[in-house]
Amino acid sequence: MAKERQLRLFDFLLRIFKPFSGRLIYLKILYAFLFLLLTKTDGELLLMKGRYKGRRCFVIGLGPSLRIDDLELLKDNGELCFSVNGIHRLFDKTEWRPDFYFISDRGAYAGENRNAINKAVETGDISCFFYPKLDMKPDCSAIGYKPDNRHLLRENAKSERIRRKKGFCGFEKDIREGVKSGSTSINSVLQLAAFMGFTEIYLLGADCGVSKNKWYGAAIDPDNTLGGGHGDEPASDMIEDYAQQKPAMDALGIKVYNATRGGFLEVFPRMDFDALMTNVRRHHR
């Protein structure tokens, strides 16, 4: 465990400085301070473990099939939702907001994107924000206090090396050790959702396609200016990463369904999003 490794490290340092017995008290104070500092994140994540046991959630991808109307239905039905990276581009088009927002792509957290996300974290528009590296922590100095909705969710460095070498990411049950990243940020979100106790997970906007012409769907990028992936052909690396996740989810008794409209992901059973939201649609008639 991370905590045990930190304890061993600090004990080793104390043994080195033990000859300076007259100053040992100061070293013990330093020990306690560093321990609290470095394990604070572990404690925050531990409080989230199993918090939503038995609940269902939706994980929102950024594929071209994603519709604003679908997000509005999720909001009206009070569904708990995760999303990633550039989803903030939709905030001026809908009142829906993800309950849990994970960002791993530095490009999605740069320039004006970073300013927009920082503002949303400051105002509480993003209620729970996860970031993978310390230099990606949102700066909330403008509001004069430190909000408690920012959480460090590290990427597992060892798994990242394995992924680069063997081409798959794997699954981490205890995310305090760091999530095992992959070719899509949703891999990390699935590990987070499992850790938090969700037992029924629906994917939406997980198209798993590549195109030379567009990255996001029209809902996020109507002018088609962002370039890059998602769309016309299967993204084999993403699909393989999902295939690596499925056995771990099955072993934990977690049911994962793909409620995406179309796309290429067939690893998980399909579920019709409109059928899931039937009761909500009736309410609006």
Buried (B, 14 or more C-beta within 10 A) or exposed (E): EBBEEBBEEBEEBBEEEEEEEEEBEEBEEBBEEBBEEBBEBBEBBBEBEEEBEEBBBBBBBBBBBBBBEBBBBBBBBEBBBBBBBBBBBBBEEBEBBBBBBBBBBBEBBEEEBBEBBBBBBBEEBBBBBBBBEEEBBBEBEEEEEEBEBBBBBBBBEEBBEBBEEEEBBBBBEBBBBBBBBBBBBBBBBBBBBBBBBBBBBBBBBBBBBBBEEBBBBBBBBEEEEBEBBBBEEBBEBBBBBBBBBBEBBEEEEBBBBBBBBEBBBEBBEEBEBEEBBEEBEEEEE
